[in-house]
Every structure is written in structure tokens, then in C-alpha cells.
Amino acid sequence: MLIESGRNRAGEPLGVPYGSYARFILLFLQSEAIRTSSCEVELGRSMKVWLGHMGLSIGGKTYRKVNEQAHRISGCTLTFFADRSGAQIKSRGGFVKTEITMANTLGDQPTLWQDRVRPG
């Protein structure tokens, strides 16, 4: 398996997801998809609501770290390699099919541009 960084609109690399917040986000998305038997996971109408659903503290440090890892998860590409019957198979995908992006604001609270996400 190969994990590659995504890029932002300016073409700059976002970096690959890492650490406990990235793992927590991925576990949350997988758990919610299984719990609801749906390929779409509702995040909530704001970052504050999403952090609450995940059971995380709603503070600036947590907000920044979750936001950064959500961008990295949304942008990265996964490539899987396998050998079957002498042929090499390569499959590409990502953790999510739609980006987890913060945009617009309601007062001082940014809202989620995408209130639901489709795990890849």
C-alpha cells in the first residue's frame, strides 16, 4: 500500500494523515457507516457539532488538529498493489470520496461545507 499526499488549490502538498486525531477521524467515519448501515456519514452543521459527535473537547487546539487531519485525509490517495496469478493489480482510491472542508461562517463558528461524507 502506498499513501500519497493530496494538494491544495495552489498545488501545494497537504501532507499525509498521521497521529491520533487522524486515526480517531477514520475510526469515527467507519464506525458511523457501520452503525447507520449507510455509505454516507453525517458530520453535523458545524465543526463544533462534529467534534461533539466524536466526543472530543471543543477547543482551539483540538479544532486546529482535527481540521488539519481532516484536510489531509480528504486529499490523500491510496494505491494498493497485489499479485494474482502472475499479474500485478493496482487499485487507487482514498479514505473519503468527498472532502471534509471548513468554509463559510455563521458568526464566529465556521460551518462544514460538506455536512456528510462518503467513506472511500
C-alpha positions as CSV (number, residue, x, y, z in Angstrom):
1,M,0.0,0.0,0.0
2,L,1.2,3.5,-0.9
3,I,-0.2,6.7,0.7
4,E,0.4,9.9,-1.2
5,S,-0.3,13.5,-0.1
6,G,-3.0,15.4,-1.8
7,R,-2.6,19.0,-2.9
8,N,-4.5,22.2,-2.2
9,R,-5.9,24.5,-4.9
10,A,-2.5,26.2,-5.2
11,G,-0.9,22.9,-5.9
12,E,1.0,22.7,-2.6
13,P,1.2,19.3,-0.8
14,L,-1.2,18.9,2.2
15,G,0.9,16.1,3.7
16,V,-0.2,12.6,4.6
17,P,-2.6,12.0,7.6
18,Y,-0.8,10.9,10.8
19,G,-1.3,10.7,14.6
20,S,-4.1,10.0,17.0
21,Y,-6.5,12.6,15.5
22,A,-6.3,11.1,12.0
23,R,-6.9,7.6,13.4
24,F,-9.8,8.9,15.5
25,I,-11.4,10.5,12.5
26,L,-11.1,7.4,10.4
27,L,-12.4,5.2,13.2
28,F,-15.4,7.6,13.7
29,L,-16.2,7.5,9.9
30,Q,-16.0,3.7,9.8
31,S,-18.0,3.2,13.0
32,E,-20.8,5.6,11.9
33,A,-21.0,4.0,8.4
34,I,-21.4,0.6,10.1
35,R,-23.8,1.9,12.8
36,T,-26.1,3.6,10.4
37,S,-25.7,1.0,7.6
38,S,-25.1,3.9,5.2
39,C,-22.3,4.8,2.9
40,E,-22.8,8.4,3.9
41,V,-21.8,9.7,7.3
42,E,-23.4,12.9,8.7
43,L,-20.9,15.2,10.3
44,G,-23.1,18.0,11.5
45,R,-23.7,21.6,10.5
46,S,-20.5,22.9,12.1
47,M,-17.2,21.8,13.4
48,K,-18.4,22.3,16.9
49,V,-21.2,19.8,16.3
50,W,-18.9,17.3,14.6
51,L,-16.4,17.4,17.5
52,G,-19.2,16.9,19.9
53,H,-20.5,13.8,18.0
54,M,-17.0,12.4,18.1
55,G,-16.8,13.1,21.9
56,L,-13.8,15.4,21.5
57,S,-13.2,18.6,23.5
58,I,-14.4,21.7,21.7
59,G,-11.3,23.9,22.0
60,G,-9.0,25.7,19.7
61,K,-6.1,23.2,19.8
62,T,-8.4,20.2,19.1
63,Y,-10.2,22.2,16.4
64,R,-7.0,23.0,14.6
65,K,-5.6,19.5,14.8
66,V,-8.9,17.8,13.6
67,N,-9.2,20.4,10.8
68,E,-5.7,19.7,9.6
69,Q,-6.0,16.0,9.7
70,A,-9.5,16.1,8.0
71,H,-7.9,18.0,5.1
72,R,-5.0,15.5,4.9
73,I,-7.4,12.6,5.0
74,S,-9.6,14.2,2.3
75,G,-6.8,14.9,0.0
76,C,-4.6,11.8,0.2
77,T,-4.6,9.0,-2.4
78,L,-4.2,5.3,-1.5
79,T,-2.7,2.8,-4.0
80,F,-3.0,-0.9,-3.3
81,F,-0.7,-3.4,-5.1
82,A,-1.4,-7.1,-5.3
83,D,0.0,-10.0,-7.3
84,R,-2.5,-12.6,-8.6
85,S,-1.7,-15.4,-10.9
86,G,1.5,-13.7,-12.1
87,A,-0.3,-10.4,-12.9
88,Q,0.2,-7.3,-10.8
89,I,-3.0,-5.5,-9.9
90,K,-3.0,-1.8,-8.8
91,S,-6.1,-0.2,-7.3
92,R,-6.4,3.5,-6.4
93,G,-8.7,5.2,-4.0
94,G,-8.9,7.4,-0.9
95,F,-10.2,7.3,2.6
96,V,-13.2,9.5,1.6
97,K,-14.9,10.3,-1.7
98,T,-16.0,13.8,-0.7
99,E,-13.8,16.3,1.0
100,I,-14.2,17.3,4.7
101,T,-13.8,21.1,4.3
102,M,-14.5,24.0,6.6
103,A,-16.0,27.0,4.7
104,N,-18.4,29.9,5.3
105,T,-19.1,31.2,8.7
106,L,-22.0,31.8,11.0
107,G,-20.8,34.4,13.4
108,D,-17.5,33.2,14.7
109,Q,-18.3,29.5,14.1
110,P,-17.2,28.1,10.7
111,T,-19.7,25.7,9.2
112,L,-18.9,22.5,7.4
113,W,-19.1,22.9,3.7
114,Q,-19.9,19.3,3.4
115,D,-22.2,18.1,6.2
116,R,-21.9,14.5,5.2
117,V,-19.1,12.5,3.8
118,R,-18.8,9.2,1.8
119,P,-16.0,7.0,3.1
120,G,-13.9,5.5,0.3
